[in-house]
Amino acid sequence: MSRRALVIACTAIYIFLMLPLLVVFPISLSSAAYMQFPPPGLSWQWYERFIDDPQWVDATVRSLYVGVATAILALALGIPLSFSLVRGKFAGRWLVDRIALAPLIVPTIILSIAVYGMFAKLKLIGEWYGLVIAHTVLALPFVVLVMSAGLRDFDRGLEQAAEGLGASRTRTLLRISLPLLRPSLVSAGLLAFISSFDELVVALFLAGPNMTLPKKMFDNILMEIDPTIAAVSVMQILLVSIVLVLIGRFGRGLRSAGR
């Protein structure tokens, strides 16, 4: 395939994927009382309805703090795991690496069924911290991948220089290694957050009556369809876009630091 044909094909696919946004954004500002495209007029009424509806607000807040807690826990587990996988020399390292990345391979529905059976016995169904644990399992591979890439490009001579000047390993880690790995840390944390914030399948099994935002959107589509769902979708798209821009920015910072 020639380069021009490849560019044309990629452009066509991109346009096809972006077309729904041309519908969602106008509908979220529709003045109609139901789904209608093109909208007869413009209004902020559906955004106001979202803000005034405690169920939507509660679901959004719950998704935010579950996402933040997931990011923190995934970083707490992923950082030492990444150090051990990149720098460690122990038997079975390849097996640990495969297990850490397994959630990227195993279908989420299978993982959700397995977690549901275990969490039902532990009475964690419907508990927000149960969701955090399950989401951490899904987010951990992203942290391991990003942190491992940062560690492979890291100049260990800086650590050796600090230790040569009398710094302990702990002090070197806190004052040298982690600050220089900040781009990787931020990117990994943001990826972990967004993977939790957008997760639906696990929430369908584990959330119970305490809905997250994706589950609330799913239930709203099943029960009733009004332009509120379009307004929520737009806000979710904007949030994810902001996170992706931040990841891209810190990713460039990481490449610059590596050079």
JOJONOR-V343009 format. One record per pair of residues at least 24 apart in sequence whose ideal C-beta (glycine too) atoms are under 10 Angstrom apart, sorted by the first residue. I is the first residue (numbers start at 1). J is the second residue. Records with the same first field share a line. If there is no record, write none. Layout:
BEGIN
I->J, J
END
This chain:
BEGIN
20->233, 237
21->233, 234, 237
23->230
24->227, 229, 230, 231, 233, 234, 237
25->230, 231, 233, 234, 237
26->227, 230, 234
27->226, 227, 229, 230, 231, 233, 234
28->227, 228, 229, 230, 231, 232, 233, 234, 235, 237
29->227, 230, 231, 234
30->226, 227, 230, 231
31->227
32->226, 227
33->226, 227
34->224, 225, 226, 227
35->225, 226, 227, 229, 230
36->227
37->230
39->227, 230
43->227
44->231
45->227, 228, 231
46->226, 227, 228, 229, 230, 231, 232, 234
47->227, 228, 230, 231, 232, 234, 235
48->228, 231
49->226, 227, 228, 231
50->227, 228, 229, 231, 232, 235
51->231
53->216, 228, 232
55->211, 216, 219, 220
56->211, 213, 216, 217, 220, 228, 229, 231, 232
57->213
58->210, 211, 212, 213, 216
59->203, 207, 210, 211, 212, 213, 214, 215, 216, 217, 219, 220, 232
60->197, 212, 213, 216, 232, 235, 236, 239
61->212, 213
62->128, 131, 203, 207, 210, 211, 212, 213, 215, 216
63->131, 196, 197, 198, 199, 203, 207, 211, 212, 213, 214, 215, 216, 236, 239
64->193, 196, 197, 212, 213, 239
65->128, 132
66->128, 129, 130, 131, 132, 134, 135, 193, 196, 197, 199, 203, 207, 210, 212, 213
67->131, 132, 135, 139, 190, 192, 193, 194, 195, 196, 197, 198, 199, 212, 213, 243
68->132, 189, 192, 193, 196, 197
69->128, 129, 131, 132, 133, 135, 136, 193, 196
70->131, 132, 133, 134, 135, 136, 137, 138, 139, 140, 189, 192, 193, 194, 195, 196, 197, 199
71->132, 135, 136, 139, 142, 143, 188, 189, 190, 191, 192, 193, 194, 195, 196, 197
72->132, 136, 189, 192, 193
73->129, 132, 133, 135, 136, 139, 140, 143, 192, 196
74->132, 135, 136, 137, 138, 139, 140, 141, 142, 143, 144, 188, 189, 191, 192, 193, 195, 196
75->136, 139, 140, 143, 147, 185, 186, 188, 189, 192
76->136, 143
77->136, 137, 139, 140, 143, 144
78->136, 139, 140, 141, 142, 143, 144, 145, 146, 147, 148, 185, 188, 189, 192
79->143, 144, 147, 151, 173, 177, 178, 181, 184, 185, 188
80->147
81->140, 143, 144, 147, 148
82->143, 144, 145, 146, 147, 148, 149, 150, 151, 152, 181, 184, 188
83->147, 148, 151, 173, 177, 181
85->144, 147, 148, 151
86->144, 147, 148, 149, 150, 151, 152, 154
87->151, 152, 154, 156
96->144
97->144, 148
100->140, 141, 143, 144, 145, 148
101->140, 141, 142, 144, 145, 148
102->137, 140, 141
103->136, 137, 138, 139, 140, 141, 142, 195
104->138, 140, 141, 142, 144, 145
105->141
106->137, 138
107->201
108->138, 199, 200, 201, 202, 205
109->201, 202, 204, 205
110->201
111->137, 138, 201, 202, 205
112->138, 199, 200, 201, 202, 203, 204, 205, 206
113->201, 205
114->205
115->202, 205, 206
116->202, 204, 205, 206
117->205
119->205, 206
120->205, 206
124->206, 208
125->205, 206, 207, 208, 210
126->206, 207, 208, 209, 210
127->206, 207, 208, 210
128->206, 207, 210, 212
130->202, 206, 207, 208, 210
131->196, 199, 202, 203, 205, 206, 207, 208, 210, 212
132->196
133->206
134->196, 199, 202, 203, 205, 206, 207
135->192, 193, 195, 196, 197, 199, 202, 203, 206, 212
136->192, 195, 196
137->202
138->192, 195, 196, 199, 201, 202
139->188, 189, 191, 192, 193, 194, 195, 196, 199
140->188, 192, 195
141->191, 192, 195
142->187, 188, 189, 190, 191, 192, 193, 194, 195
143->184, 185, 187, 188, 189, 191, 192, 195
144->188
145->188, 191
146->181, 183, 184, 185, 186, 187, 188, 189, 190, 191, 192, 247, 250, 251, 254
147->181, 184, 185, 187, 188
148->184, 188
149->184, 187, 188, 251, 254, 258
150->180, 181, 182, 183, 184, 185, 187, 188, 251, 254, 257, 258
151->177, 181, 184
152->258
153->181, 184, 254, 255, 257, 258, 259
154->180, 181, 184, 254, 257, 258
155->180, 257, 258
180->254, 257
181->254, 257
182->250, 253, 254, 257
183->247, 249, 250, 251, 252, 253, 254, 255, 256, 257, 258
184->250, 251, 253, 254, 257
185->250, 254
186->246, 247, 249, 250, 251, 253, 254
187->243, 246, 247, 248, 249, 250, 251, 253, 254
188->247, 250
189->246, 247, 250
190->242, 243, 244, 245, 246, 247, 250
191->243, 244, 247
193->239, 243
194->239, 240, 242, 243, 244, 246, 247
197->236, 239, 240, 243
198->236, 239, 240, 243
213->239
END
